[in-house]
Amino acid sequence: MALAIRDFSYLFTYASKLESFSTLSRFLVAASFIASVFVAKLYSSDPLLESARLALVFAFELLVVSYFRGLKPVVSALRIVVFFVAIGTTVLYSSYVLGWATPDPASIVVGAITLVALFFSFSLLFQLISLKEWRSILSSIGAKSYALLMTLVVPQIPVTIFYASEAFTTVKLKYGGKKLYKVIVPLVLLTVYNARSMFESHLLYGVSYEAKLTLFKRKDVLLYVVEAVLILAFTLLGHATCH
């Protein structure tokens, strides 16, 4: 579990391999995945088509993320997301079996797939675009205060998740898998210390809002091909299901 948490934290760090692609292409890919999830939810005629489209989007998301980070770390990190989604799905299904007011099993499955696909879609906005690029984008549209807020908050996400894996391992070794609630104290302390250090560094050195935003690079063709194939498969899947 600790290894999965650690790999999950790495999903929110910027990979140097992304520098080979332009800012525009990376943003468009992330935006196309988000749009595809909403289109699948709003314009699919039946739960089967909706589930198939969401699964397709999720498969392409894994393809893109795995290209930049490797398949093994992504699959390991995915276990955390699937774990919490499985807990929620189990609770809802148990409520359905007990006769409480809950969605039917088909809706529960579709909702679980939607949650995983949507999470990965929005996470791509921070996985594929660096924080300095976001600062430059936001400051250029007059949202410099939001750029500063993002600078203080977003870097805390992977660090806090990484600290959680360290705290989880420490408590597990010390108490032999028991008293896991004691993870909270070291996690809170480590997070507070890190937040204070980051805030002090920004007060001392300031924040740069300048970054080179690129519109095209040679390797962009790969990402645009992925987008085109996704749109084509998305459309053909709808026609096949209708017939």
Order of alpha helices (4+ residues) and beta strands (2+ residues): alpha-alpha-alpha-alpha-alpha-alpha-alpha-alpha-alpha-alpha
